[in-house]
Amino acid sequence: MNAWNPDHTAGRRPGPAVRSPGDLPDLVHAGMYVVDDHGSIVAVNARAAFLLGRSADALVGRDAHDLLHRDGLGQSMPRAACPMMHAFLGGSTRGGAHEWFTRGDDTLLPVSWLVTPCRLEGGVLGAAVLFYETDPEEGVPSTAASPTLSQLDRLALLAETTTRLTSTLDAEEAVARLVRLVVPRLADWAVVDLITESDDVWRTTVATHHGGAVVRCEELEGPLPPVHEESLMPLSRALRGAASTLAGPQTYQGPPDSGIAVAQQRLFKVTGMHSVAIAPIRGPRAVLGALTLGRNAESAAMTDAELSLLEDIARRAGLALENARLYQRQRHIAETMQRHLLPQLPEVPGLSMAARYVPASRSAQVGGDWYDAFTLADGATAVAIGDVVGHNIDAAAGMAQVRNMLRAYAWALEEPPSAIVERLDQAVVNVTEASMATMIFGRVERSADGWALWWTNAGHPPPLLITHDGRSAFLDDEHDHLLGTGLVRSRTDTRTPLPPLSTLVLYTDGLIESPGHILDRGMARLRQHAAALAHRPLHVFCDLLLERARPAENDDDVALLVLRTPGGEGESAGR
């Protein structure tokens, strides 16, 4: 709410000062709240909180107009068109009826109201608002009473449509936003029919409104028959990309010429719509579907002017849906690529292994995180986990190069892990498209003394070892520089015994990092949960560890490789 004009206070006789919320009387039927000279609520009585379905804390400090004032269709009201704002700014006692507040659950509260000036603590001038609930049958008009949108309102709606729809790349969310924009502002019903990638027709949404809230009618949604190329019915023509049309139940009274016409007959019968406007939803390259707006019998019929507005809205919806589909198609390609890049774990007698990969949620669904395990020529098992910088297809391609070159070096060279990683580092700098990467590479070997890991660390988070009795420790004694820096520096090898029934956890930083928190906190959380799961089968171990240890606010991809050594005779490794 705008600041008040001091000139409006001339000649007024404000009442006593309001010092705190407790000063407001607890009226039996009427709600009351007080606003300061900026229109922010400073106090409410108990009846106001009850009627508005909001706690006092949820009301105090909020702009009263933005939070509460709505038109009869539940839409935000321009300040210049709000009669209560006129009363606030007029500086005199005024009242009115047939206005609407929005409750905490987004339903509408029809009210009669009285606004009067008052003086707040410290001499600041404010206003007290007294209101009570009226008969909803008298308070909420139908769309029949709504005049045609002015040119300014039409432009504002189209601008809002563009902003809302283009700010998401999720097709389902775009459709939901589209429906909320037009119901009940323009119509009592909205129907969205979309053509899928496989040319099926799907009635995605049938929605109406109740108490200002949008309500889905899922029993009317679902697949539709194919588009009949010779059908002259409005929806069939719209789905073929023909012109927009006004229609009604009488349009579909005759014998149906297609399965879609049968579906339309049922739609009109169940919804009670008496007037609809249907427009194709066109993308830049193809028709994506159709948008139908309908009105009930008590509402005014759709007009040519509203059909023209619907065409503009549908055109914007087509651009948004096309962008969402292109994004989802790219994501599908990226996910398919990622699935083919991730390896099948080898079968190693006595050694249990499990792995997981979780993509970043806000990218193209692939990234540079990876794991690998394979059998070497001498019978040892090579294990690796790494992270190439980036969260897109380029990062995944760089990861594939690094992983494949590591496999080649490890198989061909009978050298310690550190020497193999040094060769790989030179290749990353001079051959691959990867920029920089971290990695752990090692050999899991079995000897007369038991199992052991011979490994080297190139700037990666340390492995975690959990023994069968629940003790845990990070293997962080050695930590060399990451790949791709161009540094010429020798690397070290470490040999770590793996006790019977111990669990070795190799992971990427997405499992422990979160914005605003130190890394030690994430590592401590990982250690705590991993130790608690030490006796779980490995696949359960992996799933629960991801669920419990991964920070909720994390938006990075995660790779996880877990190994468990066998126990003594009669004991299970917990595959």
Disulfide bonds with the S-S distance in Angstrom:
none
